Amino acid sequence: MPSLLLTHLAMSAESAARLAADGEANGVLHGMAAQIAAVLRAGGKLLLAGNGGSAADAQHIAAEFVSRLLFDRAPLAALALTESGPILTACGNDYGFASVFARQVAALGRDGDVFWGFSTSGNSANLLEAGQAAHDRGMTTLGFAGRDGGAMAGRFDHLFRAPSSHAQVVQQLHMVAAHAVLAEVEHAMFADGPG
């Protein structure tokens, strides 16, 4: 019987291979990268959010937009809405946990910006509310979810569905896909050098 370790590694590798061969998913990711590059070129910004491990993913990707991924270049405007404990707890206490990201989108989001939500299930109420708040402000919404997209399907402008029903594998594929999106944005914006 294979060890749990080998089973997990094999499941991860199989899901990653399925993603690499999925032309539709790759088209969605390419569209996301093009949208992000256009928004950033126009002076807009990214607002990212998620819960639990997905909160860490949002922070990780926001950090790499501001810092770098593949090479030295100008910083790109991105902010994770999971960063401030006082904001999250004040909004959660005063308005309920479902509003913790929507309040921040209302405060910080502008017409032409992007909201990017990470949800393993695609059903996180606070991401759905934030997506609606983003639409109300003329923002584009990007979603990363699991296999069927959950409630994010049909409510986000662009939705990437990681091809797995295992939460840990979905989160791994989210990070792989988000890095691929950022790599494409960097190339699109700085093809002639760091800038």
Backbone as JSON Lines, residues from 0, in Angstrom:
{"i":0,"aa":"M","n":[0.85,-1.19,0.0],"ca":[0.0,0.0,0.0],"c":[0.89,1.24,0.0]}
{"i":1,"aa":"P","n":[0.63,2.2,-0.91],"ca":[1.47,3.39,-0.94],"c":[1.27,4.23,0.31]}
{"i":2,"aa":"S","n":[2.31,4.92,0.71],"ca":[2.2,5.77,1.89],"c":[1.29,6.96,1.6]}
{"i":3,"aa":"L","n":[0.79,7.56,2.65],"ca":[-0.04,8.75,2.51],"c":[0.73,9.85,1.79]}
{"i":4,"aa":"L","n":[2.01,9.95,2.07],"ca":[2.85,10.96,1.42],"c":[2.85,10.76,-0.09]}
{"i":5,"aa":"L","n":[3.11,9.53,-0.53],"ca":[3.17,9.26,-1.97],"c":[1.81,9.42,-2.62]}
{"i":6,"aa":"T","n":[0.75,9.04,-1.91],"ca":[-0.61,9.22,-2.44],"c":[-0.9,10.69,-2.68]}
{"i":7,"aa":"H","n":[-0.54,11.51,-1.71],"ca":[-0.78,12.95,-1.85],"c":[0.04,13.53,-3.0]}
{"i":8,"aa":"L","n":[1.31,13.17,-3.09],"ca":[2.16,13.7,-4.16],"c":[1.64,13.27,-5.53]}
{"i":9,"aa":"A","n":[1.19,12.03,-5.64],"ca":[0.67,11.56,-6.91],"c":[-0.62,12.29,-7.29]}
{"i":10,"aa":"M","n":[-1.5,12.51,-6.3],"ca":[-2.74,13.23,-6.56],"c":[-2.44,14.67,-7.0]}
{"i":11,"aa":"S","n":[-1.49,15.31,-6.36],"ca":[-1.11,16.67,-6.72],"c":[-0.55,16.73,-8.13]}
{"i":12,"aa":"A","n":[0.34,15.78,-8.45],"ca":[0.96,15.77,-9.77],"c":[-0.07,15.5,-10.87]}
{"i":13,"aa":"E","n":[-1.0,14.59,-10.6],"ca":[-2.03,14.27,-11.59],"c":[-2.93,15.48,-11.84]}
{"i":14,"aa":"S","n":[-3.29,16.2,-10.77],"ca":[-4.13,17.38,-10.92],"c":[-3.4,18.49,-11.66]}
{"i":15,"aa":"A","n":[-2.13,18.68,-11.37],"ca":[-1.34,19.7,-12.06],"c":[-1.21,19.37,-13.55]}
{"i":16,"aa":"A","n":[-1.02,18.09,-13.87],"ca":[-0.93,17.68,-15.28],"c":[-2.26,17.91,-15.99]}
{"i":17,"aa":"R","n":[-3.38,17.64,-15.29],"ca":[-4.69,17.87,-15.88],"c":[-4.89,19.36,-16.15]}
{"i":18,"aa":"L","n":[-4.44,20.2,-15.23],"ca":[-4.54,21.64,-15.42],"c":[-3.71,22.09,-16.62]}
{"i":19,"aa":"A","n":[-2.48,21.6,-16.72],"ca":[-1.6,22.01,-17.82],"c":[-2.19,21.64,-19.18]}
{"i":20,"aa":"A","n":[-2.98,20.57,-19.23],"ca":[-3.57,20.12,-20.5],"c":[-4.96,20.71,-20.76]}
{"i":21,"aa":"D","n":[-5.48,21.5,-19.85],"ca":[-6.84,22.03,-19.94],"c":[-6.83,23.37,-20.68]}
{"i":22,"aa":"G","n":[-7.14,23.32,-21.97],"ca":[-7.12,24.53,-22.78],"c":[-8.1,25.58,-22.31]}
{"i":23,"aa":"E","n":[-9.27,25.17,-21.85],"ca":[-10.27,26.14,-21.38],"c":[-9.77,26.87,-20.14]}
{"i":24,"aa":"A","n":[-9.24,26.13,-19.17],"ca":[-8.72,26.76,-17.95],"c":[-7.55,27.68,-18.28]}
{"i":25,"aa":"N","n":[-6.69,27.25,-19.18],"ca":[-5.55,28.1,-19.55],"c":[-6.03,29.36,-20.25]}
{"i":26,"aa":"G","n":[-7.1,29.27,-21.02],"ca":[-7.67,30.45,-21.65],"c":[-8.21,31.43,-20.61]}
{"i":27,"aa":"V","n":[-8.86,30.9,-19.57],"ca":[-9.36,31.76,-18.49],"c":[-8.2,32.47,-17.81]}
{"i":28,"aa":"L","n":[-7.14,31.74,-17.51],"ca":[-5.98,32.34,-16.84],"c":[-5.33,33.4,-17.73]}
{"i":29,"aa":"H","n":[-5.24,33.12,-19.02],"ca":[-4.68,34.1,-19.96],"c":[-5.54,35.37,-19.97]}
{"i":30,"aa":"G","n":[-6.86,35.2,-19.98],"ca":[-7.76,36.35,-19.95],"c":[-7.61,37.16,-18.67]}
{"i":31,"aa":"M","n":[-7.42,36.47,-17.55],"ca":[-7.2,37.16,-16.28],"c":[-5.92,37.99,-16.34]}
{"i":32,"aa":"A","n":[-4.86,37.39,-16.86],"ca":[-3.59,38.12,-16.95],"c":[-3.72,39.35,-17.84]}
{"i":33,"aa":"A","n":[-4.4,39.2,-18.96],"ca":[-4.58,40.34,-19.86],"c":[-5.4,41.44,-19.18]}
{"i":34,"aa":"Q","n":[-6.45,41.06,-18.45],"ca":[-7.27,42.04,-17.75],"c":[-6.46,42.77,-16.69]}
{"i":35,"aa":"I","n":[-5.69,42.03,-15.9],"ca":[-4.88,42.64,-14.85],"c":[-3.86,43.6,-15.46]}
{"i":36,"aa":"A","n":[-3.17,43.18,-16.51],"ca":[-2.17,44.04,-17.14],"c":[-2.81,45.33,-17.64]}
{"i":37,"aa":"A","n":[-3.99,45.23,-18.25],"ca":[-4.67,46.42,-18.76],"c":[-5.04,47.37,-17.62]}
{"i":38,"aa":"V","n":[-5.54,46.82,-16.52],"ca":[-5.92,47.64,-15.37],"c":[-4.7,48.33,-14.77]}
{"i":39,"aa":"L","n":[-3.62,47.59,-14.6],"ca":[-2.42,48.17,-14.01],"c":[-1.81,49.24,-14.92]}
{"i":40,"aa":"R","n":[-1.82,48.99,-16.23],"ca":[-1.31,50.0,-17.18],"c":[-2.12,51.3,-17.08]}
{"i":41,"aa":"A","n":[-3.41,51.18,-16.79],"ca":[-4.29,52.34,-16.73],"c":[-4.24,53.03,-15.36]}
{"i":42,"aa":"G","n":[-3.39,52.54,-14.45],"ca":[-3.26,53.16,-13.14],"c":[-4.16,52.58,-12.08]}
{"i":43,"aa":"G","n":[-4.81,51.46,-12.39],"ca":[-5.68,50.8,-11.41],"c":[-4.89,49.89,-10.48]}
{"i":44,"aa":"K","n":[-5.62,49.19,-9.64],"ca":[-4.99,48.32,-8.65],"c":[-5.78,47.03,-8.46]}
{"i":45,"aa":"L","n":[-5.13,46.08,-7.81],"ca":[-5.74,44.8,-7.46],"c":[-6.04,44.78,-5.97]}
{"i":46,"aa":"L","n":[-7.24,44.33,-5.62],"ca":[-7.59,44.05,-4.24],"c":[-7.85,42.55,-4.16]}
{"i":47,"aa":"L","n":[-7.13,41.85,-3.28],"ca":[-7.2,40.39,-3.2],"c":[-7.69,39.96,-1.83]}
{"i":48,"aa":"A","n":[-8.42,38.84,-1.77],"ca":[-8.93,38.36,-0.49],"c":[-9.21,36.86,-0.55]}
{"i":49,"aa":"G","n":[-9.24,36.25,0.62],"ca":[-9.59,34.85,0.8],"c":[-9.68,34.56,2.28]}
{"i":50,"aa":"N","n":[-10.08,33.35,2.62],"ca":[-10.22,32.92,4.01],"c":[-9.27,31.77,4.31]}
{"i":51,"aa":"G","n":[-8.72,31.73,5.51],"ca":[-7.85,30.63,5.9],"c":[-6.62,30.54,5.01]}
{"i":52,"aa":"G","n":[-6.39,29.34,4.46],"ca":[-5.25,29.17,3.55],"c":[-5.35,30.07,2.34]}
{"i":53,"aa":"S","n":[-6.57,30.35,1.9],"ca":[-6.76,31.24,0.75],"c":[-6.43,32.68,1.1]}
{"i":54,"aa":"A","n":[-6.56,33.06,2.38],"ca":[-6.11,34.39,2.82],"c":[-4.6,34.49,2.65]}
{"i":55,"aa":"A","n":[-3.9,33.43,3.03],"ca":[-2.45,33.41,2.86],"c":[-2.07,33.46,1.39]}
{"i":56,"aa":"D","n":[-2.84,32.78,0.54],"ca":[-2.58,32.84,-0.9],"c":[-2.76,34.26,-1.43]}
{"i":57,"aa":"A","n":[-3.82,34.95,-1.0],"ca":[-4.06,36.32,-1.43],"c":[-2.9,37.22,-1.02]}
{"i":58,"aa":"Q","n":[-2.43,37.07,0.21],"ca":[-1.3,37.87,0.69],"c":[-0.03,37.55,-0.08]}
{"i":59,"aa":"H","n":[0.21,36.28,-0.34],"ca":[1.4,35.83,-1.07],"c":[1.44,36.48,-2.45]}
{"i":60,"aa":"I","n":[0.32,36.41,-3.17],"ca":[0.3,36.94,-4.54],"c":[0.37,38.47,-4.53]}
{"i":61,"aa":"A","n":[-0.32,39.12,-3.6],"ca":[-0.22,40.58,-3.51],"c":[1.23,41.0,-3.27]}
{"i":62,"aa":"A","n":[1.92,40.28,-2.41],"ca":[3.32,40.61,-2.13],"c":[4.19,40.51,-3.37]}
{"i":63,"aa":"E","n":[3.93,39.5,-4.18],"ca":[4.76,39.33,-5.38],"c":[4.42,40.33,-6.48]}
{"i":64,"aa":"F","n":[3.18,40.83,-6.51],"ca":[2.88,41.93,-7.44],"c":[3.65,43.18,-7.03]}
{"i":65,"aa":"V","n":[3.66,43.48,-5.75],"ca":[4.35,44.68,-5.27],"c":[5.86,44.52,-5.36]}
{"i":66,"aa":"S","n":[6.36,43.34,-5.04],"ca":[7.81,43.1,-5.05],"c":[8.26,42.63,-6.43]}
{"i":67,"aa":"R","n":[8.18,41.33,-6.67],"ca":[8.59,40.76,-7.97],"c":[8.33,39.27,-7.96]}
{"i":68,"aa":"L","n":[8.33,38.68,-9.15],"ca":[8.26,37.23,-9.29],"c":[9.5,36.73,-10.0]}
{"i":69,"aa":"L","n":[9.63,37.07,-11.29],"ca":[10.7,36.5,-12.11],"c":[11.92,37.39,-12.28]}
{"i":70,"aa":"F","n":[11.75,38.71,-12.18],"ca":[12.88,39.62,-12.42],"c":[12.58,40.97,-11.77]}
{"i":71,"aa":"D","n":[13.63,41.76,-11.61],"ca":[13.47,43.11,-11.06],"c":[12.65,43.96,-12.03]}
{"i":72,"aa":"R","n":[11.68,44.67,-11.49],"ca":[10.84,45.55,-12.29],"c":[10.12,46.51,-11.35]}
{"i":73,"aa":"A","n":[9.42,47.48,-11.94],"ca":[8.67,48.43,-11.13],"c":[7.6,47.71,-10.32]}
{"i":74,"aa":"P","n":[7.26,48.21,-9.13],"ca":[6.21,47.58,-8.33],"c":[4.84,47.74,-8.99]}
{"i":75,"aa":"L","n":[3.98,46.75,-8.76],"ca":[2.62,46.76,-9.29],"c":[1.63,46.88,-8.14]}
{"i":76,"aa":"A","n":[0.58,47.67,-8.33],"ca":[-0.34,48.04,-7.25],"c":[-1.26,46.88,-6.89]}
{"i":77,"aa":"A","n":[-1.04,46.3,-5.72],"ca":[-1.86,45.19,-5.23],"c":[-1.92,45.25,-3.71]}
{"i":78,"aa":"L","n":[-3.08,44.91,-3.17],"ca":[-3.28,44.95,-1.73],"c":[-4.16,43.79,-1.31]}
{"i":79,"aa":"A","n":[-3.7,43.02,-0.32],"ca":[-4.51,41.93,0.23],"c":[-5.41,42.48,1.33]}
{"i":80,"aa":"L","n":[-6.7,42.24,1.24],"ca":[-7.66,42.75,2.21],"c":[-7.68,41.94,3.5]}
{"i":81,"aa":"T","n":[-6.78,40.99,3.63],"ca":[-6.67,40.15,4.82],"c":[-5.57,40.63,5.76]}
{"i":82,"aa":"E","n":[-4.92,41.72,5.43],"ca":[-3.72,42.16,6.16],"c":[-4.0,42.79,7.51]}
{"i":83,"aa":"S","n":[-5.12,43.5,7.66],"ca":[-5.34,44.3,8.87],"c":[-6.29,43.62,9.85]}
{"i":84,"aa":"G","n":[-5.72,43.14,10.95],"ca":[-6.55,42.57,12.01],"c":[-7.57,43.55,12.56]}
{"i":85,"aa":"P","n":[-7.18,44.81,12.83],"ca":[-8.17,45.76,13.33],"c":[-9.33,46.01,12.35]}
{"i":86,"aa":"I","n":[-9.04,46.12,11.05],"ca":[-10.12,46.34,10.08],"c":[-11.03,45.12,10.02]}
{"i":87,"aa":"L","n":[-10.43,43.93,9.94],"ca":[-11.24,42.7,9.85],"c":[-12.13,42.53,11.07]}
{"i":88,"aa":"T","n":[-11.56,42.76,12.25],"ca":[-12.34,42.53,13.46],"c":[-13.37,43.64,13.69]}
{"i":89,"aa":"A","n":[-13.04,44.88,13.34],"ca":[-14.02,45.97,13.48],"c":[-15.2,45.74,12.54]}
{"i":90,"aa":"C","n":[-14.92,45.45,11.28],"ca":[-16.0,45.21,10.32],"c":[-16.79,43.96,10.69]}
{"i":91,"aa":"G","n":[-16.09,42.91,11.11],"ca":[-16.78,41.68,11.51],"c":[-17.67,41.91,12.71]}
{"i":92,"aa":"N","n":[-17.19,42.67,13.69],"ca":[-17.96,42.94,14.9],"c":[-19.15,43.85,14.6]}
{"i":93,"aa":"D","n":[-18.93,44.88,13.79],"ca":[-19.97,45.88,13.56],"c":[-20.98,45.49,12.47]}
{"i":94,"aa":"Y","n":[-20.52,44.74,11.47],"ca":[-21.37,44.46,10.31],"c":[-21.53,42.98,9.99]}
{"i":95,"aa":"G","n":[-20.79,42.11,10.67],"ca":[-20.85,40.68,10.42],"c":[-19.71,40.23,9.52]}
{"i":96,"aa":"F","n":[-19.3,38.99,9.69],"ca":[-18.12,38.49,8.97],"c":[-18.32,38.48,7.47]}
{"i":97,"aa":"A","n":[-19.55,38.35,7.0],"ca":[-19.8,38.34,5.56],"c":[-19.46,39.68,4.92]}
{"i":98,"aa":"S","n":[-19.32,40.74,5.71],"ca":[-19.06,42.08,5.16],"c":[-17.6,42.52,5.28]}
{"i":99,"aa":"V","n":[-16.73,41.69,5.82],"ca":[-15.37,42.17,6.13],"c":[-14.59,42.6,4.88]}
{"i":100,"aa":"F","n":[-14.83,41.96,3.74],"ca":[-14.13,42.36,2.52],"c":[-14.93,43.4,1.74]}
{"i":101,"aa":"A","n":[-16.24,43.3,1.74],"ca":[-17.06,44.26,1.0],"c":[-16.86,45.67,1.54]}
{"i":102,"aa":"R","n":[-16.74,45.83,2.86],"ca":[-16.49,47.15,3.43],"c":[-15.17,47.72,2.91]}
{"i":103,"aa":"Q","n":[-14.17,46.88,2.81],"ca":[-12.88,47.35,2.32],"c":[-12.92,47.68,0.83]}
{"i":104,"aa":"V","n":[-13.64,46.87,0.06],"ca":[-13.81,47.17,-1.37],"c":[-14.52,48.51,-1.52]}
{"i":105,"aa":"A","n":[-15.55,48.77,-0.69],"ca":[-16.26,50.04,-0.76],"c":[-15.35,51.21,-0.41]}
{"i":106,"aa":"A","n":[-14.42,50.98,0.51],"ca":[-13.51,52.05,0.93],"c":[-12.39,52.28,-0.06]}
{"i":107,"aa":"L","n":[-11.86,51.21,-0.65],"ca":[-10.62,51.3,-1.43],"c":[-10.79,51.11,-2.93]}
{"i":108,"aa":"G","n":[-11.85,50.42,-3.34],"ca":[-12.02,50.09,-4.75],"c":[-12.55,51.27,-5.55]}
{"i":109,"aa":"R","n":[-12.08,51.34,-6.78],"ca":[-12.5,52.4,-7.71],"c":[-12.86,51.79,-9.05]}
{"i":110,"aa":"D","n":[-13.64,52.52,-9.81],"ca":[-14.0,52.1,-11.16],"c":[-12.72,51.78,-11.93]}
{"i":111,"aa":"G","n":[-12.68,50.58,-12.52],"ca":[-11.51,50.17,-13.28],"c":[-10.54,49.31,-12.5]}
{"i":112,"aa":"D","n":[-10.69,49.19,-11.17],"ca":[-9.83,48.31,-10.39],"c":[-10.28,46.85,-10.55]}
{"i":113,"aa":"V","n":[-9.54,45.95,-9.92],"ca":[-9.85,44.52,-9.96],"c":[-9.99,43.98,-8.54]}
{"i":114,"aa":"F","n":[-11.03,43.2,-8.29],"ca":[-11.13,42.4,-7.07],"c":[-10.87,40.96,-7.43]}
{"i":115,"aa":"W","n":[-9.96,40.3,-6.69],"ca":[-9.57,38.91,-6.96],"c":[-9.82,38.1,-5.69]}
{"i":116,"aa":"G","n":[-10.79,37.21,-5.74],"ca":[-11.15,36.39,-4.6],"c":[-10.71,34.95,-4.74]}
{"i":117,"aa":"F","n":[-10.13,34.41,-3.67],"ca":[-9.67,33.01,-3.62],"c":[-10.58,32.24,-2.67]}
{"i":118,"aa":"S","n":[-11.24,31.18,-3.15],"ca":[-12.11,30.36,-2.32],"c":[-12.04,28.92,-2.77]}
{"i":119,"aa":"T","n":[-11.65,28.03,-1.89],"ca":[-11.56,26.61,-2.24],"c":[-12.92,26.08,-2.7]}
{"i":120,"aa":"S","n":[-13.98,26.45,-1.99],"ca":[-15.32,25.96,-2.33],"c":[-16.02,26.83,-3.37]}
{"i":121,"aa":"G","n":[-15.65,28.1,-3.43],"ca":[-16.38,29.04,-4.28],"c":[-17.64,29.56,-3.62]}
{"i":122,"aa":"N","n":[-17.85,29.24,-2.33],"ca":[-19.09,29.59,-1.64],"c":[-18.9,30.56,-0.49]}
{"i":123,"aa":"S","n":[-17.76,31.16,-0.35],"ca":[-17.5,32.04,0.8],"c":[-18.38,33.29,0.72]}
{"i":124,"aa":"A","n":[-19.24,33.47,1.71],"ca":[-20.18,34.59,1.68],"c":[-19.47,35.94,1.63]}
{"i":125,"aa":"N","n":[-18.35,36.06,2.34],"ca":[-17.68,37.36,2.35],"c":[-17.03,37.68,1.0]}
{"i":126,"aa":"L","n":[-16.64,36.68,0.24],"ca":[-16.12,36.93,-1.11],"c":[-17.24,37.25,-2.08]}
{"i":127,"aa":"L","n":[-18.39,36.61,-1.92],"ca":[-19.53,36.91,-2.77],"c":[-20.01,38.34,-2.55]}
{"i":128,"aa":"E","n":[-20.07,38.76,-1.29],"ca":[-20.46,40.15,-1.0],"c":[-19.43,41.13,-1.55]}
{"i":129,"aa":"A","n":[-18.15,40.79,-1.41],"ca":[-17.1,41.68,-1.93],"c":[-17.18,41.76,-3.45]}
{"i":130,"aa":"G","n":[-17.48,40.65,-4.1],"ca":[-17.63,40.66,-5.55],"c":[-18.76,41.57,-5.98]}
{"i":131,"aa":"Q","n":[-19.87,41.54,-5.24],"ca":[-20.99,42.42,-5.57],"c":[-20.62,43.88,-5.33]}
{"i":132,"aa":"A","n":[-19.92,44.15,-4.23],"ca":[-19.47,45.52,-3.95],"c":[-18.53,46.0,-5.05]}
{"i":133,"aa":"A","n":[-17.68,45.11,-5.55],"ca":[-16.77,45.47,-6.64],"c":[-17.55,45.8,-7.9]}
{"i":134,"aa":"H","n":[-18.53,44.98,-8.25],"ca":[-19.36,45.26,-9.43],"c":[-20.08,46.6,-9.29]}
{"i":135,"aa":"D","n":[-20.55,46.9,-8.07],"ca":[-21.25,48.16,-7.83],"c":[-20.35,49.36,-8.11]}
{"i":136,"aa":"R","n":[-19.03,49.16,-8.04],"ca":[-18.07,50.24,-8.26],"c":[-17.45,50.21,-9.65]}
{"i":137,"aa":"G","n":[-17.93,49.33,-10.49],"ca":[-17.38,49.26,-11.84],"c":[-16.06,48.52,-11.92]}
{"i":138,"aa":"M","n":[-15.79,47.68,-10.94],"ca":[-14.56,46.89,-10.92],"c":[-14.77,45.56,-11.64]}
{"i":139,"aa":"T","n":[-13.69,44.99,-12.12],"ca":[-13.7,43.64,-12.68],"c":[-13.49,42.66,-11.53]}
{"i":140,"aa":"T","n":[-14.16,41.52,-11.57],"ca":[-13.99,40.5,-10.54],"c":[-13.36,39.24,-11.13]}
{"i":141,"aa":"L","n":[-12.34,38.77,-10.45],"ca":[-11.66,37.52,-10.79],"c":[-11.87,36.56,-9.63]}
{"i":142,"aa":"G","n":[-12.16,35.31,-9.92],"ca":[-12.34,34.32,-8.88],"c":[-11.5,33.09,-9.12]}
{"i":143,"aa":"F","n":[-10.95,32.56,-8.05],"ca":[-10.27,31.26,-8.04],"c":[-11.09,30.36,-7.13]}
{"i":144,"aa":"A","n":[-11.56,29.24,-7.66],"ca":[-12.39,28.32,-6.87],"c":[-11.99,26.88,-7.17]}
{"i":145,"aa":"G","n":[-12.77,25.95,-6.62],"ca":[-12.55,24.53,-6.89],"c":[-13.31,24.07,-8.12]}
{"i":146,"aa":"R","n":[-13.46,22.78,-8.26],"ca":[-13.92,22.14,-9.49],"c":[-15.17,22.77,-10.12]}
{"i":147,"aa":"D","n":[-16.27,22.94,-9.37],"ca":[-17.5,23.43,-10.01],"c":[-17.69,24.94,-9.85]}
{"i":148,"aa":"G","n":[-16.8,25.61,-9.14],"ca":[-16.87,27.05,-8.98],"c":[-17.8,27.53,-7.88]}
{"i":149,"aa":"G","n":[-18.66,26.62,-7.36],"ca":[-19.58,27.0,-6.29],"c":[-20.43,28.19,-6.68]}
{"i":150,"aa":"A","n":[-20.78,29.0,-5.7],"ca":[-21.64,30.16,-5.93],"c":[-20.93,31.27,-6.69]}
{"i":151,"aa":"M","n":[-19.6,31.21,-6.79],"ca":[-18.87,32.23,-7.57],"c":[-19.18,32.1,-9.06]}
{"i":152,"aa":"A","n":[-19.55,30.89,-9.5],"ca":[-19.86,30.68,-10.92],"c":[-21.03,31.56,-11.32]}
{"i":153,"aa":"G","n":[-20.84,32.32,-12.38],"ca":[-21.87,33.21,-12.86],"c":[-21.94,34.55,-12.16]}
{"i":154,"aa":"R","n":[-21.17,34.71,-11.07],"ca":[-21.2,35.97,-10.32],"c":[-19.88,36.72,-10.4]}
{"i":155,"aa":"F","n":[-18.85,36.07,-10.94],"ca":[-17.55,36.72,-11.14],"c":[-17.28,36.82,-12.63]}
{"i":156,"aa":"D","n":[-16.65,37.9,-13.05],"ca":[-16.42,38.12,-14.48],"c":[-15.55,37.03,-15.1]}
{"i":157,"aa":"H","n":[-14.51,36.63,-14.38],"ca":[-13.61,35.55,-14.83],"c":[-13.46,34.59,-13.66]}
{"i":158,"aa":"L","n":[-13.66,33.3,-13.9],"ca":[-13.56,32.32,-12.82],"c":[-12.69,31.15,-13.24]}
{"i":159,"aa":"F","n":[-11.61,30.95,-12.5],"ca":[-10.74,29.79,-12.69],"c":[-11.19,28.71,-11.71]}
{"i":160,"aa":"R","n":[-11.42,27.51,-12.26],"ca":[-11.81,26.36,-11.43],"c":[-10.67,25.36,-11.41]}
{"i":161,"aa":"A","n":[-10.06,25.18,-10.25],"ca":[-8.97,24.21,-10.13],"c":[-9.56,22.8,-10.29]}
{"i":162,"aa":"P","n":[-8.95,21.95,-11.13],"ca":[-9.52,20.64,-11.43],"c":[-9.26,19.6,-10.33]}
{"i":163,"aa":"S","n":[-9.86,19.83,-9.17],"ca":[-9.76,18.87,-8.06],"c":[-10.9,19.15,-7.09]}
{"i":164,"aa":"S","n":[-11.32,18.13,-6.36],"ca":[-12.31,18.3,-5.31],"c":[-11.67,18.2,-3.93]}
{"i":165,"aa":"H","n":[-10.35,18.1,-3.86],"ca":[-9.61,18.02,-2.6],"c":[-9.11,19.42,-2.25]}
{"i":166,"aa":"A","n":[-9.52,19.94,-1.1],"ca":[-9.22,21.33,-0.74],"c":[-7.73,21.64,-0.82]}
{"i":167,"aa":"Q","n":[-6.9,20.74,-0.31],"ca":[-5.47,21.02,-0.29],"c":[-4.89,21.08,-1.7]}
{"i":168,"aa":"V","n":[-5.4,20.26,-2.6],"ca":[-4.92,20.28,-3.98],"c":[-5.45,21.53,-4.7]}
{"i":169,"aa":"V","n":[-6.69,21.91,-4.42],"ca":[-7.23,23.14,-5.0],"c":[-6.34,24.31,-4.63]}
{"i":170,"aa":"Q","n":[-5.96,24.4,-3.36],"ca":[-5.11,25.51,-2.91],"c":[-3.73,25.46,-3.58]}
{"i":171,"aa":"Q","n":[-3.18,24.27,-3.75],"ca":[-1.89,24.15,-4.44],"c":[-2.01,24.64,-5.88]}
{"i":172,"aa":"L","n":[-3.08,24.22,-6.56],"ca":[-3.27,24.64,-7.95],"c":[-3.56,26.13,-8.05]}
{"i":173,"aa":"H","n":[-4.23,26.69,-7.05],"ca":[-4.44,28.14,-7.05],"c":[-3.11,28.87,-7.05]}
{"i":174,"aa":"M","n":[-2.17,28.39,-6.25],"ca":[-0.88,29.08,-6.2],"c":[-0.11,28.9,-7.5]}
{"i":175,"aa":"V","n":[-0.14,27.71,-8.07],"ca":[0.52,27.47,-9.36],"c":[-0.09,28.39,-10.43]}
{"i":176,"aa":"A","n":[-1.42,28.43,-10.48],"ca":[-2.1,29.24,-11.49],"c":[-1.88,30.73,-11.25]}
{"i":177,"aa":"A","n":[-1.91,31.18,-10.0],"ca":[-1.7,32.6,-9.71],"c":[-0.28,33.02,-10.09]}
{"i":178,"aa":"H","n":[0.7,32.16,-9.83],"ca":[2.07,32.47,-10.26],"c":[2.15,32.55,-11.78]}
{"i":179,"aa":"A","n":[1.44,31.67,-12.47],"ca":[1.44,31.71,-13.94],"c":[0.82,33.01,-14.44]}
{"i":180,"aa":"V","n":[-0.27,33.45,-13.81],"ca":[-0.91,34.7,-14.19],"c":[0.05,35.86,-13.97]}
{"i":181,"aa":"L","n":[0.69,35.9,-12.8],"ca":[1.62,36.99,-12.52],"c":[2.8,36.98,-13.48]}
{"i":182,"aa":"A","n":[3.31,35.8,-13.81],"ca":[4.41,35.71,-14.77],"c":[4.0,36.31,-16.11]}
{"i":183,"aa":"E","n":[2.78,36.03,-16.53],"ca":[2.3,36.57,-17.81],"c":[2.1,38.08,-17.73]}
{"i":184,"aa":"V","n":[1.63,38.58,-16.58],"ca":[1.48,40.03,-16.4],"c":[2.85,40.7,-16.46]}
{"i":185,"aa":"E","n":[3.82,40.15,-15.76],"ca":[5.17,40.72,-15.8],"c":[5.69,40.77,-17.23]}
{"i":186,"aa":"H","n":[5.53,39.69,-17.95],"ca":[6.02,39.65,-19.33],"c":[5.29,40.68,-20.19]}
{"i":187,"aa":"A","n":[3.97,40.77,-20.03],"ca":[3.18,41.7,-20.85],"c":[3.57,43.14,-20.58]}
{"i":188,"aa":"M","n":[3.87,43.46,-19.31],"ca":[4.13,44.84,-18.95],"c":[5.6,45.25,-19.05]}
{"i":189,"aa":"F","n":[6.48,44.26,-18.96],"ca":[7.91,44.58,-18.91],"c":[8.72,43.75,-19.89]}
{"i":190,"aa":"A","n":[8.12,43.44,-21.05],"ca":[8.81,42.59,-22.03],"c":[10.12,43.2,-22.49]}
{"i":191,"aa":"D","n":[10.21,44.53,-22.46],"ca":[11.43,45.2,-22.94],"c":[12.42,45.48,-21.82]}
{"i":192,"aa":"G","n":[12.15,44.94,-20.64],"ca":[13.08,45.17,-19.52],"c":[12.32,45.5,-18.26]}
{"i":193,"aa":"P","n":[13.03,45.62,-17.16],"ca":[12.4,45.82,-15.86],"c":[11.53,47.05,-15.75]}
{"i":194,"aa":"G","n":[11.85,48.15,-16.43],"ca":[10.99,49.35,-16.41],"c":[10.84,50.03,-15.09]}
